[in-house]
């Protein structure tokens, strides 16, 4: 097993995800899923594994939606996927002909082809007809359709910017209506993305959008690898890379702990260890991480955590959010809302308690912070906290 930071992971070599994958399949028996996870934690690998190793009776369709910028591009992509899957099913031969005819396809020599979709093509009709055709085709083949959609929030943001906020709202509402219409006939969706869907919905609500378009979906949180699984991954990578070490157990434990169980960081650490040519050790792990955290090349893409603040929260709240995170980064223990407010007031950053509570909720949803049973806040990931102090120049 070789280290492959940022690359496509061999699905046969995925470690520590069997339980959550089984949980997802059990949930899909009842309803669709909204997958909630921090970036680089392995959610795309999980949904690709779901797609490539489906349970019996399911037809999974994976799509990365970041590339689509308009509602008709999205609808057309669904139509193409439906045509492809119905065409491969002998039981659905009649349905594909019916579907393509309804979609405005043409027949040449007995072969049907989808039309060329233009910007003024009615996207909602294309989308609804495509989903209906897929459901009917799957029933014919005794299958249940499952859409695995990655980067849904990116697509919605793109649609909002290109087609307008009203169209983005209609896309969300139409997808909910399709789930409700065909849920009893087996249709399921998994939505995930690097940008929190809550930010997109919140921005639309500022434009009088009052619906709750995903409250019919169960939120499944994807956590970092367990300590045991992170150690297993680190050990397998050390062995696979042929790294010489007399302390493989201790080194694997050190990698698992310092990476917070993120597969992406584990792969990076082992790759750097291999490149160093040195014997694997706890000391080498610490040296590698220390160098990576201050590297101007930002190999772990950690500056995303500061760069995205203005995008997520707007310029009007950027200073407040950065102040909150700076304050939390300097705490050796968790801190209460009242104490956070006191610190921010003393710095002249924020004195509105209600706004602070609202921002803390969003920051927690974005996985910067975690809240304990006493309602006190702290950084969710020690590695992120360590980097934040360095990146923001907060150290003494």
Secondary structure, 3 states (H helix, E strand, C coil): CCCCCCCCCCHHHCCCCHHHHHHHHHHHCCCCEEEECCCCCCHHHHHHHHHHCCCCCEEEEEEEHHHCCCHHHHHHHHHHHHHHHHHCCHHHHHHHHHHHHHCCCEEECCEEECCCCCCCCCHHHHHHHHHHHHHHHHHHCCCEEEEEEECHHHHHHHHHHHCCHHHHHHHHHHHHHHHHHHHHHCCEEEECCCCCHHHHHHHHHCCCCCCCCCCCCEEEECCCCCHHHHHHHHHHHHHHCCCCCCCHHHHHHHHHHHCCCCHHHHHHHHHHHHHHCCCCCHHHHHHHHHHHHHCCCCCCCCCHHHHHHHHHHCHHHHHHHHHHHHHHHCCCCCECHHHHHHHHHHCCCCCCHHHHHHHHHHHHHCCCEEECCCCCEEECCHHHHHHHHHHCCCCC
